[in-house]
Amino acid sequence: MGTEAGTLFENLDAFDEIQEEAVSACGQDSPLGQLPALEPDMPFNPFLAKDQHIHGLYELLKTILLLPICVARLMVILLCILFAYLFSKVALVGAKDWVQNPLPKWRRKMLWPIRWVARLILFSCGFHWIKIKGRSFPREQAPVLVCNHVTFVEPLLIFFKHLPVIVTAQENVDMPVVGAVMRAIQVIAVKRDGPDSRRVAAAEIKRRAMCNDWNPVLIFPEGTTTNGKVIISFKNGAFKPGLTVQPIVVKYPYVHLDPSWVAHGISIYYLLFRLTTQFHNCLEVEYLSVVAPTWKEQKSPRDFAKRVQTNMAQALNVMVSEHSFEDGALLMEALKWKDFSGGASVEFGWFELVYKLKLREAKHYLRKFHCLDVENKGNVTFDEFLNSLELPNCPPLEQTFFLFDRTRRGYINFRQYLATLAFISRHKNFRGMLEAIFILLDKDKDGLLSEEETVQSLRDVIPSVTAEQAEKLWEKVNKQKDHFINKMEMFSFLQSNPEYVAVLVVAKPDLVWNSRTRIEETWGT
């Protein structure tokens, strides 16, 4: 048992007794029911790069020696981008309805020089020769290409090989110059935070994949870049059409420089500098056998995606995880507070599947956790948890903490914190719990809570709560500084702070068991 846990209880027997009560509080027959099992933390962080800064005398001397070559390479890359921009503009002169309809073959041939521009950019980045294994199937047999995503290299490589229709984020299309090239090659743009945009993109993917007048559709189903050490969860867009896909796996067997472009890595500009100051960068590509969905997988794109994900992971000899683009977004949010612990990476795909959790909610809980973890150490002890609630150390609070700390370590990380809050806020009886809590606090049954009755009711439920602590909680809820709190204000507070719901339910379990009866008796519904 950790030292933090040891400070909470006088001896091991007391610790075990509290733990048993906590297990009872989240057991199958308890008011909250059984919490879904949370898998152990993933040992790898797919958004953490290494060996990207200049380390050691060799790397320093090599960088200085290659500086003139670096300048020349960067000039070539800049000229290549301008050349691609001009050719894309020329190819679209006089074109009509080119956004929704495939370009004629003669116009597509005008884009061929851009393919060689892409290869020249790769050459300038140090990818002089590329080892290719397996064979590419024609578009009629594999209308959809899927590839793992590590850095900016894969889109350039596959564009050079196939001139595909690329599915990319809207922010890439909005970039100057490069965005114009993307529009010319008729990419499918997706707004990552827009559900409507995703639905439209999925329909467009299916439309283009089913029409042989289009080039094959290229999708990076991970939705973001990783360090290549794991294959993270796939988005379903590539698999919803129910068409045959050809997986492509890309490996970077580096020695001195990790080329991945990730949330916990260096900027794209510094990465480009580091790539152009290497003698050579290694790149290996393998075309896997085409994968056709079964009848069942045509009805369940997620199952189809999981099978393709497993095939690609086996080819790369890496693990699979439930990390997703949202994990990278949470890491970027944590970096704003100088939190470099990496604890914001939680395998969001699991939360999305089990709780239908949205990124906006996860960011809200991350901000709350950061307020608890003021030292940015990546975990929160019982004392810190207690201080955040501003409630006394008592059995209900200890039992509530163990709802979060199911591993009995005496502290919780963000993943445990998020899982428990998501479970409470998504509970099937959550609305009933809110109603029951309000009824409990509303002693005079007038539909409004005064400070006096709220303080008294709270002290009735948790006798060790001081008047001062109860008043502080009242002030937290009463953001309008009025004399009364209505039901909607209380609900809003509890929805944003589900941990208080857990405390009250643990302290008074009949809030859930008898909530429906009490609501009907009070409100006549």
C-alpha positions as CSV (number, residue, x, y, z in Angstrom):
1,M,0.0,0.0,0.0
2,G,1.3,3.4,-1.0
3,T,2.3,6.0,1.6
4,E,-0.5,8.3,0.6
5,A,-3.1,5.6,1.3
6,G,-1.4,4.8,4.6
7,T,-2.0,8.4,5.8
8,L,-5.7,8.1,5.3
9,F,-6.4,5.3,7.7
10,E,-4.9,4.3,11.0
11,N,-4.3,0.7,10.1
12,L,-4.8,-1.9,7.4
13,D,-8.0,-3.3,8.9
14,A,-9.6,0.1,8.7
15,F,-8.4,0.5,5.1
16,D,-9.9,-2.9,4.2
17,E,-13.2,-2.1,5.9
18,I,-13.6,1.1,4.0
19,Q,-12.7,-0.7,0.8
20,E,-15.3,-3.3,1.4
21,E,-17.9,-0.6,2.0
22,A,-16.8,1.1,-1.2
23,V,-17.2,-2.1,-3.2
24,S,-20.7,-2.5,-1.7
25,A,-21.5,1.1,-2.8
26,C,-20.7,0.2,-6.4
27,G,-21.8,-3.4,-6.4
28,Q,-24.5,-5.0,-8.5
29,D,-27.1,-4.7,-5.8
30,S,-26.2,-1.1,-4.8
31,P,-28.0,2.0,-5.9
32,L,-25.4,2.9,-8.4
33,G,-25.0,-0.7,-9.8
34,Q,-21.8,-2.2,-11.2
35,L,-19.2,0.1,-12.7
36,P,-17.9,-1.2,-16.1
37,A,-14.5,-2.8,-15.7
38,L,-11.7,-0.4,-16.5
39,E,-8.7,-2.0,-18.3
40,P,-5.2,-1.4,-16.9
41,D,-3.5,1.7,-18.2
42,M,-1.8,1.3,-21.6
43,P,1.9,1.0,-21.1
44,F,2.6,3.0,-24.3
45,N,1.6,6.5,-25.0
46,P,1.0,6.7,-28.8
47,F,1.3,10.5,-28.8
48,L,4.8,10.7,-27.3
49,A,7.8,10.9,-29.6
50,K,11.4,10.4,-28.7
51,D,14.9,11.2,-30.1
52,Q,13.6,14.2,-31.9
53,H,15.9,16.8,-30.3
54,I,19.6,17.0,-31.0
55,H,21.4,14.8,-28.5
56,G,25.1,13.9,-28.4
57,L,28.2,15.1,-30.2
58,Y,27.5,13.0,-33.3
59,E,24.1,14.5,-33.9
60,L,25.4,18.0,-33.3
61,L,28.3,17.7,-35.7
62,K,26.1,16.0,-38.3
63,T,23.6,18.9,-38.1
64,I,26.3,21.5,-38.5
65,L,27.8,19.6,-41.4
66,L,24.5,19.3,-43.2
67,L,23.3,22.8,-42.7
68,P,24.1,23.9,-46.3
69,I,22.4,20.8,-47.6
70,C,19.4,21.5,-45.3
71,V,19.0,25.0,-46.8
72,A,19.1,23.6,-50.3
73,R,16.6,20.9,-49.5
74,L,14.2,23.4,-47.9
75,M,14.5,25.6,-51.0
76,V,13.6,22.6,-53.2
77,I,10.6,21.8,-51.0
78,L,9.4,25.4,-51.2
79,L,9.7,25.4,-55.0
80,C,7.9,22.1,-55.1
81,I,4.9,23.5,-53.2
82,L,4.7,26.5,-55.4
83,F,5.0,24.3,-58.5
84,A,2.2,22.1,-57.3
85,Y,0.1,25.1,-56.6
86,L,0.5,26.5,-60.1
87,F,-0.2,23.1,-61.7
88,S,-3.3,22.6,-59.6
89,K,-4.6,26.0,-60.7
90,V,-3.9,25.3,-64.4
91,A,-5.6,21.9,-64.2
92,L,-8.8,23.5,-63.0
93,V,-9.0,26.4,-65.5
94,G,-12.4,26.2,-67.1
95,A,-13.5,23.2,-65.0
96,K,-17.2,23.0,-64.0
97,D,-18.8,21.1,-61.2
98,W,-15.4,19.7,-60.2
99,V,-16.2,19.7,-56.5
100,Q,-18.9,17.0,-56.8
101,N,-18.0,15.3,-60.0
102,P,-14.7,13.5,-61.0
103,L,-12.3,15.4,-63.2
104,P,-12.1,14.1,-66.8
105,K,-9.1,11.9,-67.5
106,W,-7.3,14.5,-69.4
107,R,-7.5,16.9,-66.5
108,R,-6.3,14.2,-64.1
109,K,-3.3,13.7,-66.3
110,M,-2.5,17.4,-65.8
111,L,-2.1,16.6,-62.1
112,W,0.4,13.9,-62.7
113,P,3.4,16.3,-62.4
114,I,2.2,17.0,-58.9
115,R,2.7,13.3,-58.1
116,W,6.4,13.6,-58.9
117,V,6.5,16.8,-56.9
118,A,5.4,14.8,-53.9
119,R,8.1,12.3,-54.5
120,L,10.7,15.1,-54.8
121,I,9.6,16.5,-51.5
122,L,10.1,13.0,-49.9
123,F,13.5,12.8,-51.5
124,S,14.4,16.3,-50.1
125,C,13.3,15.1,-46.7
126,G,15.9,12.3,-46.8
127,F,13.7,9.5,-48.0
128,H,15.9,8.7,-51.0
129,W,14.8,5.1,-51.6
130,I,11.7,3.4,-50.2
131,K,11.4,-0.3,-49.6
132,I,8.0,-1.6,-50.8
133,K,6.6,-5.0,-50.1
134,G,3.4,-6.6,-51.4
135,R,1.4,-5.4,-54.4
136,S,-1.2,-2.8,-55.0
137,F,-4.6,-4.1,-56.2
138,P,-6.5,-2.1,-58.9
139,R,-9.2,0.2,-58.0
140,E,-11.9,-2.2,-59.1
141,Q,-10.8,-4.7,-56.5
142,A,-9.9,-2.3,-53.7
143,P,-11.8,1.0,-54.0
144,V,-10.7,2.0,-50.5
145,L,-7.2,2.3,-49.2
146,V,-6.5,2.5,-45.5
147,C,-3.1,3.3,-43.9
148,N,-1.6,3.9,-40.5
149,H,-0.7,7.6,-39.9
150,V,2.6,8.6,-38.3
151,T,3.6,11.8,-40.0
152,F,3.1,14.0,-43.1
153,V,5.0,11.5,-45.2
154,E,2.3,8.9,-45.8
155,P,-0.1,11.2,-47.6
156,L,2.7,12.3,-49.9
157,L,3.8,8.7,-50.6
158,I,0.4,7.4,-51.4
159,F,-0.5,10.4,-53.4
160,F,2.6,9.7,-55.5
161,K,1.7,6.1,-55.9
162,H,-2.1,6.3,-56.5
163,L,-3.3,9.9,-56.9
164,P,-6.2,9.0,-54.6
165,V,-9.1,10.9,-53.3
166,I,-7.9,11.8,-49.8
167,V,-10.0,12.2,-46.7
168,T,-8.5,14.9,-44.5
169,A,-9.3,17.4,-41.8
170,Q,-11.0,20.7,-42.8
171,E,-8.1,22.6,-41.2
172,N,-5.7,21.2,-43.8
173,V,-7.9,22.3,-46.6
174,D,-8.0,25.8,-45.1
175,M,-4.2,26.2,-45.2
176,P,-2.9,28.7,-47.8
177,V,-1.3,27.3,-50.9
178,V,-1.3,23.6,-49.7
179,G,-5.1,23.9,-49.3
180,A,-5.4,25.0,-53.0
181,V,-3.6,21.8,-54.0
182,M,-5.9,19.7,-51.8
183,R,-9.0,21.2,-53.4
184,A,-7.6,20.5,-56.8
185,I,-7.2,16.8,-56.0
186,Q,-10.8,16.8,-54.8
187,V,-10.2,15.8,-51.2
188,I,-13.1,15.0,-48.8
189,A,-12.8,17.4,-45.9
190,V,-14.0,16.5,-42.4
191,K,-14.6,18.8,-39.5
192,R,-13.5,16.6,-36.6
193,D,-15.7,18.3,-34.0
194,G,-18.9,18.3,-36.2
195,P,-21.1,15.3,-36.2
196,D,-23.0,16.6,-39.3
197,S,-19.7,17.0,-41.1
198,R,-18.8,13.4,-40.3
199,R,-22.1,12.1,-41.6
200,V,-21.8,14.1,-44.8
201,A,-18.2,12.9,-45.3
202,A,-19.2,9.2,-44.7
203,A,-21.9,9.6,-47.4
204,E,-19.3,11.2,-49.7
205,I,-16.8,8.4,-49.1
206,K,-19.4,5.8,-50.0
207,R,-20.5,7.7,-53.1
208,R,-17.0,8.1,-54.5
209,A,-15.9,4.6,-53.5
210,M,-18.8,3.0,-55.3
211,C,-18.1,4.9,-58.6
212,N,-15.2,3.7,-60.7
213,D,-14.9,7.1,-62.3
214,W,-13.1,8.3,-59.2
215,N,-9.7,7.3,-58.1
216,P,-9.4,5.1,-55.0
217,V,-10.3,6.7,-51.7
218,L,-7.5,7.0,-49.2
219,I,-8.4,7.1,-45.5
220,F,-6.3,7.3,-42.4
221,P,-8.8,5.6,-40.1
222,E,-6.9,6.5,-36.9
223,G,-7.9,10.1,-37.6
224,T,-4.6,11.5,-36.3
225,T,-0.9,10.8,-36.2
226,T,0.8,8.5,-33.7
227,N,4.3,7.4,-32.9
228,G,3.7,4.1,-34.7
229,K,4.2,2.0,-31.5
230,V,0.5,1.0,-31.4
231,I,-2.5,1.1,-33.8
232,I,-5.2,3.2,-32.2
233,S,-8.9,2.9,-32.6
234,F,-10.3,3.3,-36.1
235,K,-13.1,5.6,-37.1
236,N,-15.8,3.8,-39.0
237,G,-16.0,6.1,-42.0
238,A,-13.8,3.9,-44.2
239,F,-15.8,0.8,-43.4
240,K,-19.4,2.1,-43.5
241,P,-19.7,1.6,-47.3
242,G,-19.1,-2.1,-46.8
243,L,-16.7,-2.3,-49.7
244,T,-13.4,-4.1,-50.0
245,V,-10.4,-2.2,-48.6
246,Q,-6.7,-2.7,-49.0
247,P,-4.6,-1.9,-45.9
248,I,-1.2,-0.3,-46.3
249,V,1.2,-0.3,-43.4
250,V,4.1,2.2,-43.1
251,K,7.2,1.7,-40.9
252,Y,10.1,4.0,-40.0
253,P,13.0,1.9,-38.8
254,Y,14.9,4.9,-37.5
255,V,18.2,5.1,-35.6
256,H,18.7,8.7,-34.8
257,L,15.4,10.5,-35.5
258,D,11.8,9.5,-34.7
259,P,9.9,11.1,-37.7
260,S,6.5,11.0,-36.0
261,W,4.5,14.2,-35.7
262,V,2.5,13.9,-32.5
263,A,0.9,15.9,-29.7
264,H,3.9,15.4,-27.3
265,G,6.5,15.9,-30.0
266,I,8.2,18.8,-31.7
267,S,6.5,21.3,-34.1
268,I,6.2,20.5,-37.8
269,Y,8.8,23.1,-38.7
270,Y,11.4,21.7,-36.3
271,L,10.6,18.2,-37.5
272,L,11.2,19.3,-41.1
273,F,14.5,20.8,-40.1
274,R,15.6,17.6,-38.3
275,L,14.6,15.5,-41.3
276,T,16.5,17.6,-43.7
277,T,19.7,17.4,-41.5
278,Q,19.8,13.6,-41.7
279,F,21.9,11.8,-44.2
280,H,19.1,9.4,-44.9
281,N,15.7,8.5,-43.4
282,C,14.3,5.0,-43.7
283,L,10.8,4.2,-44.9
284,E,9.2,0.8,-45.4
285,V,5.8,0.2,-47.0
286,E,3.8,-3.0,-47.1
287,Y,0.6,-3.6,-49.1
288,L,-1.5,-6.2,-47.3
289,S,-4.1,-8.5,-48.9
290,V,-7.4,-6.9,-49.6
291,V,-10.0,-7.4,-46.9
292,A,-13.7,-7.9,-47.9
293,P,-16.4,-7.5,-45.3
294,T,-18.6,-10.4,-44.3
295,W,-22.3,-10.1,-44.4
296,K,-22.3,-9.4,-40.6
297,E,-19.5,-6.8,-41.0
298,Q,-21.5,-5.0,-43.7
299,K,-24.1,-4.4,-41.0
300,S,-21.5,-3.6,-38.3
301,P,-18.8,-1.3,-39.6
302,R,-17.1,-1.3,-36.2
303,D,-16.5,-5.1,-36.4
304,F,-15.1,-4.7,-39.9
305,A,-12.8,-1.9,-38.7
306,K,-11.6,-4.0,-35.8
307,R,-10.6,-6.9,-38.1
308,V,-8.7,-4.6,-40.4
309,Q,-7.1,-2.9,-37.4
310,T,-6.0,-6.3,-36.1
311,N,-4.5,-7.3,-39.5
312,M,-2.5,-4.0,-39.7
313,A,-1.3,-4.4,-36.1
314,Q,-0.1,-7.9,-36.8
315,A,1.8,-6.8,-39.9
316,L,3.5,-4.0,-37.9
317,N,4.0,-6.3,-34.8
318,V,2.5,-3.7,-32.5
319,M,-0.4,-3.6,-30.0
320,V,-3.9,-2.2,-30.6
321,S,-5.4,0.3,-28.2
322,E,-8.6,2.3,-27.8
323,H,-6.8,5.7,-28.1
324,S,-8.2,8.1,-30.6
325,F,-7.9,11.6,-32.0
326,E,-9.7,12.9,-28.9
327,D,-6.8,11.7,-26.7
328,G,-4.4,13.9,-28.7
329,A,-6.8,16.8,-28.2
330,L,-6.9,16.2,-24.4
331,L,-3.1,16.1,-24.4
332,M,-2.9,19.4,-26.2
333,E,-5.4,20.8,-23.6
334,A,-3.2,19.5,-20.8
335,L,-0.1,21.1,-22.3
336,K,-1.7,24.5,-22.0
337,W,-1.2,24.1,-18.2
338,K,2.3,22.8,-18.6
339,D,1.2,19.3,-17.7
340,F,3.7,16.9,-19.3
341,S,2.7,13.8,-17.4
342,G,0.8,12.3,-20.4
343,G,-2.1,11.3,-18.1
344,A,-4.7,13.1,-20.3
345,S,-4.3,10.2,-22.8
346,V,-7.1,7.8,-21.6
347,E,-8.0,5.6,-24.6
348,F,-10.9,7.8,-25.4
349,G,-12.3,5.3,-27.9
350,W,-13.4,3.1,-24.9
351,F,-15.2,6.0,-23.3
352,E,-16.9,6.9,-26.5
353,L,-18.1,3.3,-27.0
354,V,-19.2,2.6,-23.4
355,Y,-20.5,6.1,-22.3
356,K,-21.0,7.9,-25.6
357,L,-18.8,10.6,-24.0
358,K,-18.1,13.7,-26.0
359,L,-14.7,15.5,-26.2
360,R,-16.3,18.7,-24.8
361,E,-17.3,16.9,-21.6
362,A,-13.9,15.2,-21.3
363,K,-12.2,18.6,-21.5
364,H,-14.5,19.9,-18.8
365,Y,-13.5,17.0,-16.5
366,L,-9.9,17.4,-17.4
367,R,-10.0,21.1,-16.2
368,K,-11.6,19.9,-13.0
369,F,-8.9,17.3,-12.5
370,H,-6.2,19.9,-13.2
371,C,-7.7,22.0,-10.4
372,L,-7.2,19.0,-8.1
373,D,-3.8,18.1,-9.4
374,V,-2.2,21.5,-8.8
375,E,1.4,20.1,-8.9
376,N,0.8,18.5,-12.3
377,K,2.1,15.1,-11.1
378,G,-0.7,13.2,-12.9
379,N,-2.5,11.8,-9.8
380,V,-4.8,13.1,-7.0
381,T,-4.6,11.8,-3.4
382,F,-7.6,11.5,-1.0
383,D,-6.6,14.7,0.8
384,E,-6.6,16.6,-2.5
385,F,-9.9,15.1,-3.5
386,L,-11.3,16.0,-0.1
387,N,-10.0,19.6,-0.3
388,S,-11.6,20.1,-3.7
389,L,-15.1,19.1,-2.4
390,E,-14.6,21.2,0.8
391,L,-16.3,18.5,2.9
392,P,-15.1,16.7,6.0
393,N,-13.2,13.4,6.2
394,C,-15.9,11.0,7.0
395,P,-17.0,7.4,5.9
396,P,-19.2,8.6,3.0
397,L,-16.3,10.7,1.5
398,E,-13.9,7.8,2.0
399,Q,-16.3,5.4,0.3
400,T,-16.8,7.9,-2.5
401,F,-13.1,8.1,-3.1
402,F,-12.8,4.4,-3.4
403,L,-15.5,4.5,-6.2
404,F,-12.7,6.3,-8.1
405,D,-9.7,4.4,-6.6
406,R,-10.7,0.8,-7.5
407,T,-7.1,-0.3,-7.6
408,R,-6.5,0.6,-3.9
409,R,-3.4,2.7,-4.6
410,G,-4.5,5.6,-2.4
411,Y,-4.5,8.0,-5.4
412,I,-6.4,8.3,-8.7
413,N,-5.3,9.3,-12.2
414,F,-7.3,11.2,-14.7
415,R,-8.5,8.0,-16.4
416,Q,-10.0,6.7,-13.2
417,Y,-11.5,10.1,-12.5
418,L,-13.0,10.4,-15.9
419,A,-14.4,6.8,-15.9
420,T,-16.2,7.3,-12.6
421,L,-17.7,10.7,-13.4
422,A,-18.8,9.4,-16.8
423,F,-20.4,6.4,-15.1
424,I,-22.3,8.6,-12.7
425,S,-23.4,11.2,-15.2
426,R,-24.6,8.5,-17.7
427,H,-26.3,6.5,-15.0
428,K,-29.8,5.4,-16.0
429,N,-31.2,6.8,-12.8
430,F,-29.2,10.0,-12.9
431,R,-32.2,12.3,-13.5
432,G,-34.0,10.5,-10.7
433,M,-31.0,11.0,-8.4
434,L,-31.1,14.8,-9.1
435,E,-34.8,15.0,-8.5
436,A,-34.4,13.0,-5.2
437,I,-31.5,15.2,-4.0
438,F,-33.5,18.4,-4.6
439,I,-36.6,16.9,-2.8
440,L,-34.3,15.9,0.1
441,L,-32.9,19.5,0.4
442,D,-36.2,21.2,-0.2
443,K,-37.6,20.8,3.3
444,D,-40.6,23.2,2.9
445,K,-41.5,21.7,-0.5
446,D,-41.9,25.1,-2.2
447,G,-39.6,24.3,-5.2
448,L,-36.9,26.7,-4.0
449,L,-33.9,26.2,-1.7
450,S,-32.9,28.8,0.8
451,E,-29.5,28.8,2.4
452,E,-30.8,27.8,5.8
453,E,-32.7,24.7,4.6
454,T,-29.9,23.7,2.3
455,V,-27.3,23.9,5.1
456,Q,-29.6,22.1,7.5
457,S,-30.5,19.3,5.0
458,L,-26.9,18.7,4.1
459,R,-25.9,18.4,7.8
460,D,-28.7,16.0,8.3
461,V,-27.3,13.7,5.5
462,I,-23.6,14.2,6.6
463,P,-23.6,15.1,10.3
464,S,-19.9,15.9,10.3
465,V,-20.3,18.7,7.8
466,T,-19.7,22.1,9.5
467,A,-22.0,25.1,9.0
468,E,-19.1,26.8,7.3
469,Q,-18.5,24.0,4.8
470,A,-22.2,23.8,4.0
471,E,-22.3,27.5,3.4
472,K,-19.4,27.3,1.0
473,L,-21.2,24.6,-1.0
474,W,-24.2,26.8,-1.1
475,E,-22.1,29.6,-2.6
476,K,-20.7,27.2,-5.2
477,V,-24.3,26.4,-6.3
478,N,-25.7,29.9,-6.0
479,K,-23.7,31.6,-8.8
480,Q,-26.4,34.2,-9.2
481,K,-26.0,35.3,-5.6
482,D,-29.7,35.2,-5.1
483,H,-31.6,34.4,-1.9
484,F,-32.9,31.2,-3.3
485,I,-31.8,28.4,-5.7
486,N,-34.3,26.9,-8.1
487,K,-34.3,23.3,-9.3
488,M,-32.6,24.1,-12.6
489,E,-29.7,25.8,-10.9
490,M,-29.1,22.8,-8.6
491,F,-29.4,20.4,-11.5
492,S,-26.9,22.4,-13.6
493,F,-24.4,22.4,-10.7
494,L,-24.8,18.6,-10.1
495,Q,-24.5,17.8,-13.8
496,S,-21.2,19.6,-13.9
497,N,-20.0,18.1,-10.7
498,P,-21.3,14.5,-10.5
499,E,-18.9,13.7,-7.6
500,Y,-21.4,15.5,-5.3
501,V,-24.1,13.2,-6.5
502,A,-21.9,10.2,-5.6
503,V,-21.2,11.6,-2.1
504,L,-24.9,12.1,-1.4
505,V,-25.9,8.7,-2.9
506,V,-23.3,6.9,-0.8
507,A,-24.3,8.8,2.3
508,K,-28.0,8.1,1.7
509,P,-28.5,5.1,-0.7
510,D,-32.3,5.4,-0.6
511,L,-32.0,8.5,-2.8
512,V,-31.9,6.1,-5.7
513,W,-33.9,3.2,-4.4
514,N,-36.8,5.4,-3.4
515,S,-36.3,8.3,-5.8
516,R,-39.3,7.5,-8.1
517,T,-41.7,7.1,-5.2
518,R,-40.5,10.3,-3.6
519,I,-40.8,12.2,-6.8
520,E,-44.3,11.0,-7.4
521,E,-45.4,11.8,-3.9
522,T,-43.9,15.3,-4.0
523,W,-44.7,16.4,-7.6
524,G,-47.7,14.2,-8.3
525,T,-46.1,12.8,-11.6
